[in-house]
Amino acid sequence: MEKKIAIAIIGAGASGMTAAIAAARNGAEVTLFEKNDRVGKKILSTGNGKCNLTNLEFDLEQYFCEDKVKLQKQFDSFSVWETISFFESLGLMVKSKNGYIYPYSEQASSVLDILRMELKQCRVKVVTDTEITEAVCLERSGKFQIKDKEGKTYCFNRLILSCGSPASLKKGDGTVGYEIAKGFGHRIRPVVPGLVQLKSNERFLKALAGVRCHADVKLMLDGKETVCESGELQFTEYGISGIPVFQLSRIAAYALKKRQLVTVHINFFPEQDEKVFFYTNRLRYESQLEKTLEEFLTGTQNKKINMVMIKQAGFRPEMKVKDTGWKKIWTMMQKYQCFVIPISDINTMEKAQVCAGGVDYTQLSVSLQSKLVKGLYFAGEMLDVDGKCGGYNLQWAWTSGYIAGRNAAKMDKREIKDAEN
């Protein structure tokens, strides 16, 4: 059978390139369209330029998705270990850093170069500087006709949409894929920034800008606790940042969209329970009565945090510990374990690492084929599946790309018959 399935893939990011390689390896004739002047630009910024490929501590609970059963089947089909084997088969050496998998070179450019070489090896036709804006399924033939921004049309047996999302792009970019999906009848779940900073209108944040510290960060919606994350917290002039904040941001974004009251409660001493914290500070109080409040707090937390705590309590740094009294000092110290920051907004889509929302995942089969249009497949970030920090979103890109590419390359009975004739 010399006849090959002709597949168009729109979007040459991580999932698109993986889909192209998987489809070509399975005998398809693949054309990969990319609107930029080169493929895989987003890969270069992942993992702070080191490209955290995946995570050995894989856990389905690290993902937001409406159908975890289907998602598990997909990760069973192309898991973390398949990902590692895939990249090693391309010649990439990888290493683990506390379970986080990186290229041995610790350069994201190595990952991109390896993928580009394999595209060439698999004879994938790569068409850059070409933005596809329209796609339809021709009723009589079942083939897909796509059109670029210049009006040029192309025809294929299969279509894979891996157009990515607006995350980290200029305002207004990254939405064409959703429009094409809508044209095929697919629902688009509300899209919000994910893995992004949180904003607050509190004035004291300017005094804390630049401070980094380890803390527990608890997200409260309408006064009820939802989730708590631990890690390095970073203060900015406009709010809070850092991995624990990124992990909460998706939930906060949707809550703000619903006009819920969103606050963050910070515990600067997560290692100590309230009882230990009480006795530790009571002993410190009794032994430092002659010191000023500024001196009393020296060595507890960053000086900027301490100054804000003193001011928030209505005290002055030069006040003596003995004159302030234990009761008032303990009230101030309790705020170190429950420092409340009202959240007014999330940072913009341009600052987000990923998006939440997108093409309705429930309208796709396990093979990532559309349940509405035969021969139409989806992969990557444009789907309503997103993960937390730590290589989970790239793992979804590799998994979804490989599954979509492999399945799109399969011939149906009619195509097999035509090839035999």
C-alpha positions, -999 to 999 in steps of 0.1 A, spaced: 0 0 0 19 30 -13 -9 55 -6 -3 76 25 -26 94 48 -20 132 43 -22 150 77 -21 187 84 -10 199 118 -17 235 127 8 247 154 44 237 157 48 239 195 57 209 217 25 190 211 24 198 173 60 187 167 54 155 187 22 148 167 41 153 135 69 129 145 44 102 157 23 105 126 53 103 102 67 73 121 33 56 115 35 61 78 16 94 72 26 122 49 27 152 73 27 189 68 33 211 99 21 247 97 35 274 120 26 311 120 60 322 134 93 322 115 105 291 133 90 262 152 89 256 190 97 291 202 78 286 235 99 256 244 130 279 247 114 297 277 102 266 296 119 257 329 137 290 330 154 281 298 164 246 310 132 228 298 117 207 326 106 179 303 85 159 327 84 147 364 91 113 378 67 121 406 38 119 382 4 123 398 -30 127 381 -40 151 409 -15 176 395 -39 181 366 -72 200 362 -95 181 338 -132 172 336 -126 135 328 -97 121 349 -106 85 338 -100 94 302 -69 114 311 -54 84 330 -59 62 300 -40 86 279 -11 89 303 -11 50 305 -7 50 267 22 75 267 36 80 302 66 97 317 87 67 309 76 67 272 85 104 272 120 97 285 124 68 260 111 90 232 137 117 238 165 92 244 156 75 211 161 110 195 196 111 210 189 134 239 206 127 273 184 134 303 189 136 340 168 138 371 170 167 397 148 156 426 124 139 401 124 168 377 136 156 343 159 180 323 181 176 292 216 169 304 228 201 288 202 220 309 194 240 277 159 241 263 175 247 229 188 212 230 153 198 232 141 220 203 171 211 182 165 174 187 129 177 177 137 198 146 163 172 135 137 144 139 112 163 119 137 165 91 146 128 95 109 118 93 105 140 62 79 162 78 71 192 56 75 223 78 57 254 66 66 285 87 54 321 84 20 307 76 -10 314 98 -40 291 91 -72 310 97 -99 287 84 -106 250 81 -136 230 69 -145 194 64 -157 188 29 -190 169 31 -186 146 1 -150 135 4 -146 139 42 -113 157 35 -102 189 53 -96 221 34 -76 247 52 -69 283 42 -40 306 53 -41 343 60 -31 350 24 -60 330 10 -40 299 -2 -59 266 3 -46 231 11 -64 197 13 -57 168 36 -72 135 49 -67 144 86 -64 176 106 -47 180 140 -52 213 158 -23 220 182 -25 258 180 -15 265 216 -31 292 237 -27 330 243 -5 324 274 28 344 273 19 359 239 10 395 229 -25 406 237 -49 393 210 -26 365 198 -31 328 202 -69 326 198 -72 314 161 -72 278 172 -103 283 193 -121 300 164 -113 271 141 -125 246 167 -157 266 172 -162 264 135 -163 226 137 -190 229 165 -167 225 195 -174 242 228 -147 265 243 -145 266 280 -138 301 294 -100 308 290 -81 324 319 -44 328 327 -29 299 346 4 297 365 5 334 370 10 361 396 -18 374 419 -25 411 423 -36 431 454 -44 467 460 -28 467 495 -3 496 499 21 477 521 31 455 491 55 482 478 74 480 511 77 442 506 87 442 469 116 418 461 113 398 494 115 360 490 107 336 518 95 301 524 58 300 534 25 282 533 1 300 510 -36 292 516 -63 303 491 -96 314 506 -128 318 486 -157 336 503 -139 329 536 -136 291 530 -103 274 526 -98 257 492 -62 247 488 -28 253 504 6 253 487 41 255 501 73 269 487 92 301 480 69 331 480 79 363 463 64 397 469 61 423 441 49 459 440 15 447 428 10 414 446 25 380 451 44 355 429 64 323 432 55 286 425 30 282 454 11 313 441 12 300 405 -3 267 417 -33 286 432 -38 311 404 -61 290 382 -86 286 410 -83 322 420 -89 333 383 -121 315 380 -133 326 414 -127 362 405 -145 357 373 -175 346 394 -170 377 416 -162 357 447 -142 372 476 -106 359 471 -80 362 499 -46 346 505 -35 336 540 3 334 544 20 314 572 56 326 575 64 299 601 48 267 585 72 244 604 57 254 638 22 246 650 4 273 670 13 258 704 51 256 697 50 291 681 33 305 712 58 291 737 88 300 715 77 336 714 67 337 750 103 327 760 117 352 735 95 379 750 106 372 786 143 372 777 142 404 756 121 429 776 147 457 773 149 455 735 129 476 710 103 458 688 127 461 658 154 444 678 130 418 692 120 408 656 155 407 642 164 372 630 128 360 627 119 371 592 131 394 565 134 429 580 109 443 554 83 418 566 90 427 603 86 464 596 53 458 579 41 437 608 50 464 633 32 491 612 2 469 607 -1 463 645 -1 501 650 33 501 668 66 519 662 99 501 657 116 519 686 89 509 712 102 488 740 91 452 744 82 456 781 62 487 774 42 470 746 32 440 767 29 403 760 -8 404 749 -2 430 722 30 414 710 13 380 708 -15 395 687 11 409 663 31 375 662 -1 356 653 -3 376 621 30 359 610 10 326 608 -21 342 592 -11 372 572 -41 381 550 -38 396 515 -70 404 496 -67 395 459 -81 420 435 -70 404 402 -46 381 384 -18 391 362 -24 394 324 -24 365 299 9 378 285 26 370 319 10 335 323 29 303 317 -2 284 306 -39 288 301 -68 272 319 -99 265 298 -101 259 261 -116 232 238 -141 211 257 -122 179 266 -154 159 270 -161 163 232 -130 142 224 -124 104 225 -95 87 242 -76 89 209 -82 127 210 -103 125 179 -133 148 178 -166 132 186 -183 157 162 -160 155 131 -143 123 120 -106 128 112 -103 159 133 -78 156 162 -66 179 190 -34 181 211 -17 203 237 -26 235 255 -56 245 235 -76 217 252 -92 223 286 -65 203 304 -37 220 324 -13 210 351 7 225 379 43 236 378 70 209 375 70 196 340 33 185 340 22 207 312 50 196 289 42 160 298 6 167 286 20 182 254 42 151 247 14 127 256 -14 144 237 8 151 207 19 115 204 -16 101 208 -31 125 183 -4 119 157 -3 81 161 -41 78 158 -45 103 130 -21 82 109 -43 51 110 -62 42 79 -98 33 81 -113 4 62 -123 25 32 -88 40 29 -72 6 31 -95 -7 3 -86 24 -18 -49 18 -13 -51 -18 -23 -69 -9 -56 
